[in-house]
Structures are given as structure tokens and as C-alpha cells.
Amino acid sequence: MQTTSDPIPAAAATAVNPACVVNCAAYGPDGKRDILLDDISNVLAIDDGSFVWIGLYEPAADVLAQLQAEFGLHDLAIEDAGKAHQRPKIEAYGDSLFIVANTAQAIDERIAYGETHIFLGARYLVTVRHGASLSYAPARQRIEREPELMAMGAPAALYAVLDAIVDNYLPIVDDFKATLNALEADIISEQFHRGIVIRLYQLKRELTYMRVAVTPLQDVLSQLVRSSSPLIPAEAKLYIRDVLDHSVRINETIDAIRDILGTALGVNQALVTLTQGEIVKKLGAWAALLAAPTLITSWYGMNFHDMPELDERYAYPLLIGGVGVVMVMLYRMFKKARWL
């Protein structure tokens, strides 16, 4: 009889996938069932129209090596998927496609970027996420609840992933629009606020980075739509074309917001300059008003005896009246010129 101190037989131990494997499932006529990486060969050995969808997050080298041996993935593609920091692209390696797309995630009012590397085969889809990237669980759930998509196979999973990537850009763009609308009143204000200019610059910088991430994705989607690869059937291209339309709309919105931000920076600077000019004009007008009596009264600080007005009885009242007339004339002149 086996005691509690006896070792547990290997067959009794519960096998699990490595921690970097977020999802590993087979999709077929009977729906979805979770599998182990070691069971992939058994699943693909049965030609029942099923396909395997494996989701990884920053996987270890041995996991990528296992998948490379399982699906016959190219060395260069595996190297790119392991190191990340790749530009968005699509490459064909034999009977598989390798796709790289940038992802975005809003974290503490800043945009963090990541990458998703996708391996597409006839009966498999492997997604490798790096950096800031939301889970593709909603994409998997969409496939599971829409039988017409699941029947399309691996290309449907590819569409769901690409659609999720593009859709994740939408709330970020909407946040930029809302922030810009909130700053509009401060932008057209005549008062200079250093924080507004800094915030506008930060928004434009973030949008520029976002455009760098979104624009190349359009090229990738366009290549998929035009691809002659049997891995992308005509039915799947219809769905991918819809994702392309969304990405074009997002890119155009980004460009529009960037233009508005550039205009807002210019308008704010122009208004501040105009306000400063008005202040300078007012200060100049008041300085001129004060200069006239100062010039006249400064004569009395001279130590001269023979000054004609010193011996006259009404010299001072006349002098005061003359100064008043000069100031009134200057005031009316500056008022007419709208300096006051």
C-alpha cells in the first residue's frame, strides 16, 4: 500500500502548459477544447477541419523551439518573435505567413506600445505578444460564439486578432479628442498658461508615435487583402478589408487631431503675442501721459533765477492748466488709436 511519504507516480501528475502559454486550444466541429502543447501533433493528425490557436506572452526560448519543431517555422521568424522590436510587416515562409503588428495600451494617460507576432498556417494560428498588449480573450470568445467564423478556420482567428488590435486604438483616439475638446476653452484664452502648451505638445507627441504604429499596419492589411496565398481565402479577405477600412479611418482621425493640435499651438501663441502687444501699447500710452507733465515740471528743478514764470502772479495756475490740456489731448489721441 502506498503511503503519503511515497513519491507520486509521473502518470498521476497533472500536466500543464508553461506559464507563458496564455491559451492553447483546438477549434473544430465540436467547438473548443483546451489542449497541451504536447498534444498538438495528435490534434493535427486528425483531418477533421479543426485548427489550433496558441496564445503566448513573452515566451521562453524553449517554448518557441517546441513550436518551431511542431509547425516547421522558419528560423528567422522565430528569432524575430523571440527578440521583438520589429517593424510591422508580413513575410511568407514556405507554407506559413509571419505577421508583425504594433499594439497600444493607455496607461496613466500615456500610451505604451507593444508587439504581436503572428504565425499563420493551414491549421494553426500562433500569437506572440510582447510589451503593452491587451489579452485576445475577447477575440477568442467572438470566434467561439460565431459558428460561421469558426468554420472559416485559422484565417478567421487571424481576422479576430487583427480586428482586436485595430479596435484597441479607437478608445485611445477618442480620449485624445475628448482631451482636446476640454482644452479648447483654455487654448483660446488670452491668458498664458505654461501647462496648456506643455499638454498640447505632449498630445501631439503621443499622436505622432501612434501614427508611426498605425500607418505601417495599413500596408500589412493591404498586402493581406491582395495576397494570393491559399492561407487567405477570398471569404477571409472580405473581413480583413473591413479591418483595413477601420485602420484607415483611425489614421485619418489621428492626422486630423494632429493638425488641430498644431493649429491650436499656433493660435495659442498668436493670442498670447497679441495680448502682450496690447499690454505693451497700454503701458506705452500711460508712459507718454506721465512723460509730458514730468518733462514740464522737471524744469523747476533747475537752479535758474531768470525763468519768466517765476515772477508772474498766475504762472503756476496757468502752468497746471497747460499740463492738464496736454494730458487730455494725449489721452484722447491714445483713446482714438485704441491704445487705452
C-alpha positions in Angstrom: 0.0 0.0 0.0 1.3 3.5 -0.9 1.9 5.8 2.0 1.8 9.7 2.0 5.6 9.7 2.0 5.8 7.6 -1.2 6.6 9.7 -4.4 3.6 10.3 -6.7 3.9 8.4 -10.0 4.6 10.6 -13.0 1.5 9.4 -14.8 -0.6 10.7 -11.9 0.8 14.2 -12.0 -1.3 16.8 -13.8 0.5 18.2 -16.8 0.2 21.9 -17.5 1.4 24.3 -20.2 4.3 26.7 -19.4 3.3 30.0 -17.7 4.0 31.9 -20.9 1.2 30.0 -22.7 -1.9 32.1 -22.2 -4.1 30.0 -24.4 -3.8 26.7 -26.2 -6.9 25.3 -27.7 -8.3 23.3 -30.6 -11.3 24.6 -32.5 -13.3 22.2 -34.6 -16.8 21.0 -35.5 -17.3 20.1 -31.8 -16.3 23.6 -30.6 -13.4 24.5 -28.5 -11.3 22.2 -26.2 -8.2 23.2 -24.3 -5.1 21.1 -25.1 -1.5 20.9 -24.1 1.4 21.8 -26.3 2.4 18.2 -26.4 -1.0 17.2 -27.8 -0.8 19.5 -30.9 0.5 16.7 -33.1 -2.3 14.4 -32.1 -4.9 17.1 -32.9 -3.5 18.0 -36.3 -3.1 14.3 -37.2 -6.9 14.0 -37.5 -8.1 15.8 -40.6 -11.5 16.9 -39.3 -11.3 20.6 -40.3 -10.1 21.7 -36.8 -7.3 24.2 -36.2 -5.1 25.1 -33.2 -4.9 28.6 -31.7 -2.0 29.2 -29.4 -1.5 32.4 -27.5 1.8 33.3 -25.9 3.0 36.2 -23.9 6.8 36.9 -23.9 7.5 33.2 -24.3 10.7 31.4 -23.3 13.1 30.2 -25.9 12.3 26.5 -25.3 8.6 27.1 -25.9 9.3 28.8 -29.2 11.7 26.0 -30.1 9.0 23.4 -29.4 6.5 25.3 -31.6 9.1 25.7 -34.3 9.6 21.9 -34.4 5.9 21.3 -34.3 4.9 23.6 -37.2 8.2 23.8 -39.1 8.5 27.6 -38.5 11.4 29.4 -40.1 14.5 30.3 -38.0 14.3 34.0 -39.0 10.7 34.3 -37.9 11.4 32.5 -34.6 14.3 34.8 -34.0 12.1 37.9 -34.6 9.3 36.6 -32.4 11.8 36.0 -29.6 13.5 39.3 -29.6 10.6 41.6 -30.6 11.4 45.3 -31.5 10.3 44.6 -35.1 8.6 46.9 -37.6 5.1 45.9 -38.7 5.5 43.6 -41.7 4.2 40.5 -43.4 6.5 37.8 -44.7 5.9 34.4 -46.3 8.0 31.4 -45.2 7.1 28.3 -47.2 3.6 27.2 -46.2 3.2 29.8 -43.4 2.8 33.6 -43.0 4.6 35.7 -40.4 2.9 39.0 -39.5 4.1 41.7 -37.1 1.7 44.3 -35.8 2.2 47.1 -33.2 -0.3 47.2 -30.3 -1.1 50.1 -28.0 -2.5 50.5 -24.5 -3.3 53.6 -22.5 -1.5 53.5 -19.1 -1.7 56.5 -16.7 -2.6 59.0 -19.5 0.3 57.8 -21.6 0.4 55.3 -24.5 2.5 52.2 -24.1 3.3 50.2 -27.2 3.9 46.5 -27.7 4.0 44.0 -30.5 2.1 41.0 -31.6 3.8 38.4 -33.8 1.5 36.1 -35.7 2.3 32.7 -37.3 -0.5 31.6 -39.7 -0.6 28.1 -41.2 -3.3 26.0 -42.8 -4.5 24.6 -39.5 -2.9 26.8 -36.8 -2.5 30.3 -35.6 0.2 31.3 -33.1 0.1 34.8 -31.5 3.2 36.0 -29.6 2.6 39.2 -27.5 5.4 41.4 -26.2 5.1 44.6 -24.1 1.9 46.5 -23.6 -0.8 44.5 -25.2 -4.3 43.6 -24.1 -5.4 40.0 -24.0 -7.0 38.5 -27.0 -9.6 36.6 -24.9 -12.4 38.8 -26.4 -11.3 37.8 -29.9 -11.3 34.1 -28.9 -14.8 34.5 -27.4 -16.0 36.1 -30.6 -14.8 33.1 -32.6 -16.4 30.7 -30.2 -19.9 32.4 -30.3 -19.9 32.9 -34.1 -20.0 29.5 -35.8 -19.7 31.0 -39.3 -16.3 32.5 -38.3 -15.1 29.3 -36.6 -15.9 27.3 -39.7 -13.5 29.5 -41.7 -10.7 28.1 -39.6 -7.3 29.8 -38.8 -7.9 32.8 -41.2 -10.9 33.7 -39.0 -8.7 33.7 -35.9 -6.3 35.9 -37.7 -9.1 38.3 -38.6 -10.3 38.4 -35.0 -6.8 39.2 -33.7 -6.2 42.0 -36.3 -9.6 43.4 -35.6 -8.9 43.5 -31.9 -5.6 45.3 -32.4 -7.2 48.0 -34.5 -10.2 48.3 -32.2 -7.9 48.9 -29.3 -6.8 52.1 -31.0 -10.3 53.5 -31.0 -10.7 54.4 -27.3 -7.2 55.9 -27.3 -8.1 58.2 -30.2 -11.4 59.1 -28.5 -9.6 60.0 -25.4 -7.3 62.4 -27.4 -10.4 64.0 -28.9 -12.0 64.4 -25.5 -8.9 65.9 -24.1 -8.5 68.3 -27.0 -12.2 69.5 -26.6 -11.6 70.0 -22.8 -8.5 72.2 -23.6 -10.3 74.3 -26.2 -11.5 77.0 -23.8 -8.0 77.3 -22.3 -6.4 77.4 -25.8 -8.4 80.5 -26.9 -7.9 82.2 -23.6 -5.9 85.5 -23.6 -4.1 84.3 -20.5 -0.8 82.4 -20.9 -0.7 79.1 -19.1 2.5 77.2 -19.5 0.8 73.9 -18.6 -1.6 74.2 -21.6 1.3 74.5 -24.0 3.1 71.5 -22.4 -0.1 69.4 -22.5 -0.7 70.3 -26.2 2.9 69.3 -27.0 2.6 66.0 -25.1 -0.6 65.2 -27.0 1.0 65.9 -30.4 4.0 63.8 -29.5 1.8 60.9 -28.4 -0.2 61.1 -31.6 3.0 61.2 -33.7 4.2 58.0 -32.1 0.7 56.4 -32.5 0.7 57.3 -36.2 4.1 55.6 -36.6 2.5 52.5 -35.2 -0.8 52.6 -37.1 0.3 53.7 -40.6 2.5 50.6 -41.3 -0.3 48.3 -40.2 -2.3 49.6 -43.2 0.4 48.3 -45.5 0.2 44.9 -43.8 -3.6 44.7 -44.1 -3.4 45.8 -47.7 -1.0 43.1 -48.5 -3.2 40.5 -46.8 -6.2 41.7 -48.9 -4.2 41.5 -52.1 -2.4 38.3 -51.1 -2.5 35.3 -53.4 -1.6 32.9 -50.7 -4.0 30.0 -50.2 -3.8 30.7 -46.5 -6.0 33.8 -47.0 -9.2 32.6 -48.8 -11.5 35.1 -50.5 -14.0 35.0 -47.7 -11.4 35.9 -45.2 -10.2 38.8 -47.3 -13.7 40.4 -47.0 -13.3 40.5 -43.2 -9.7 41.7 -43.4 -10.8 44.5 -45.8 -13.2 45.7 -43.1 -10.3 45.9 -40.6 -8.3 47.8 -43.2 -11.1 50.4 -43.5 -11.1 50.8 -39.7 -7.4 51.4 -39.7 -7.6 53.9 -42.5 -10.3 55.8 -40.6 -8.2 55.8 -37.4 -5.2 57.0 -39.3 -7.2 59.8 -40.8 -8.6 60.8 -37.4 -5.0 60.8 -36.0 -3.9 63.1 -38.8 -6.9 65.4 -38.2 -6.2 65.7 -34.5 -2.5 66.3 -35.1 -3.4 69.1 -37.5 -5.8 70.6 -35.0 -3.2 70.4 -32.2 -0.6 72.1 -34.4 -3.1 74.8 -35.2 -4.1 75.1 -31.5 -0.4 75.6 -30.6 -0.1 78.4 -33.2 -3.4 80.0 -32.2 -2.5 80.0 -28.5 0.9 81.5 -29.3 -0.6 84.2 -31.5 -3.2 85.1 -28.9 -0.5 85.4 -26.2 1.6 87.6 -28.6 -1.4 89.8 -29.3 -2.2 90.1 -25.6 1.3 91.0 -24.8 1.2 93.6 -27.6 -1.9 95.2 -26.2 -0.3 95.4 -22.8 2.8 97.0 -24.2 0.7 99.6 -26.1 -1.2 100.4 -22.9 2.0 100.7 -20.9 3.4 103.0 -23.7 0.3 105.2 -23.7 0.4 105.7 -19.9 4.1 106.3 -20.0 3.6 109.0 -22.6 0.8 110.6 -20.4 3.2 110.7 -17.5 6.1 111.9 -19.5 4.5 115.2 -20.5 4.0 116.6 -17.0 7.2 115.1 -15.9 9.1 116.9 -18.6 7.4 120.2 -17.8 7.8 120.0 -14.0 11.4 118.9 -14.3 12.2 122.4 -15.5 11.6 123.7 -12.0 14.3 121.5 -10.6 16.9 123.7 -12.4 18.6 126.4 -10.3 18.0 129.3 -12.6 16.6 132.7 -11.3 15.7 134.2 -14.6 12.7 132.0 -15.5 9.8 134.1 -16.9 7.1 132.3 -15.0 8.6 132.7 -11.5 7.7 136.3 -11.1 4.2 136.1 -12.7 1.2 136.1 -10.4 -0.8 133.4 -12.3 2.2 131.4 -13.6 1.5 128.3 -11.6 -2.2 128.0 -12.3 -1.6 128.6 -16.0 1.2 126.0 -15.9 -1.1 123.5 -14.3 -3.9 124.2 -16.7 -1.4 123.8 -19.7 -0.3 120.5 -18.3 -3.9 119.3 -18.0 -4.7 120.3 -21.6 -1.7 118.4 -22.9 -2.7 115.3 -20.9 -6.3 115.5 -22.1 -5.1 115.8 -25.7 -2.8 112.9 -25.4 -5.4 110.8 -23.6 -8.0 111.4 -26.4 -5.4 110.7 -29.0 -4.4 107.3 -27.5 -8.1 106.5 -26.8 -8.9 107.1 -30.5 -6.0 104.9 -31.5 -7.3 102.2 -29.1 -4.1 102.2 -27.0 -6.2 102.8 -23.9 
